[in-house]
Amino acid sequence: MTDIDQATSFYDVILGIMGYVRLYEDPGQFVGYGETWPEFWITQRSDLSQDSEVSKETYISISAPSFEAVDAFYKTGLEVGAESSDSPGYRPTYGQEFYSASIYDLDGNHIEASYYELSSF
């Protein structure tokens, strides 16, 4: 992350939709999010600056607890400064029950929230 404080504010909101909270942190350095154990980490990157061109090749997928959580992840992400990658919807390429949405976070990382209907397992 180019700005860990800004990223933390962003991820507090969108990961909160998935039920994740800050579980471990070293202010200004890193933050670990999860429900009971840190599963998603963000770190300060000293080798990046606000003016650096950042690749949009990093891809992270988060399992959402419901369709509504996917929709809220996308809508809220855009409200807090994310860029749209793919609006909420079914992705038949990955299975008839696969529903997802994706955004680019403040540093250009590609973040997807996805939900599988239980009937698909």
N, C-alpha and C positions, 0 to 999 in steps of 0.2 A: 504494500500500500504506500502511496506517496505521502499520504497524510493520515496517520493512524487514528487521530482524534475524529476527523471527518468520517473515515471509514467505520469506526466504532459506532458513531451516531446512526449511520446508514444501516449497518447490520443489526443493531439493536432492534430497529423497526422491522426490517423484512424477515429476520430470523425469528423474531418474536411471534410472527404469524404461524411458524412451524412448531411453536412451543419451545424454542430454544432460548436460553437465557445465558448471560455471562456467568461462567463458572470459575474461570481462572484468568488472571490478568497481571501483567506487569505494565502499569501505565506508561504510555509512550513507546512501548516495545511490542507487546503482543496481547491478544485476547483469545480465549477459548470459549466457544459456545456449545451448548448441548442441553439435554434434558436432565440427565443424571451424571454424565461423563462428557468432557469436552470432545466433540466430534468434528467441529468446524473451527479452524483457527485463522486468524488474520495477524499479519506481522508488519512492522514498519520496515520499509525497504530503503536503506540509506543510499543505494545505488540508483534510485529513481528520483527525479525532481518533478515538480509540478509542470514543468515545461517539456518533459520527456515525452517522446512519442511512445505510446504503450501498445503492444500487440494485443489484438483481440483473439488470440489463439488459446488462452487458458480457458478450460471448460470445466465447470463444476455442476454436478447434479445433486439436488436435495430431494429426498422423499417427502412428499406432503401428506398430511393426514386426511385430506378430503379435496373434492373438487373446489369447494369454497375457499380453501386455503391457497390453492393454485391461483385462483382468480384474485384473491386479496394480495398475494405475493406480487403479482404482476402490477395491479393497480397501485398499490402502495409503493412499490419500487419506483414507478414512474413519478409518483408524487414527491418522492424524496431525492430525485435527481438522476435516476437510472435512465438508460436509453433502451428502447424496445428492440428486441431481437425477434421474438415470435409471440404473438398474442395467444391467450388461452384457447385451447381446443384439443380435439382428439387427433392423434397421430397414428393413423392406420398402418403406416409403414412399420411401426414398432408394436403393433397389436391393436385389435379393435377397442380394447379397454384402456389404452394408454392415453392419458390426458395431461397436457403440460403447457407451460408458458416459460419464456426465457427473456432475460434482460442482460444488458451490459452494465456492470456496476460503475462506480465513480472512477475506477482505474482501468476500465475496459475489459475486465474479466467477464466471461460469458457464464452466467449463472442460470440454471434451469430448476424449476420446481415441477415435480411430476407426481402423478397419482395413478395407481392401477386399481380398477374396480376389483374387489375381492373375488368375484366370480371368475376372474381370469386365472386364478391359481388352482 
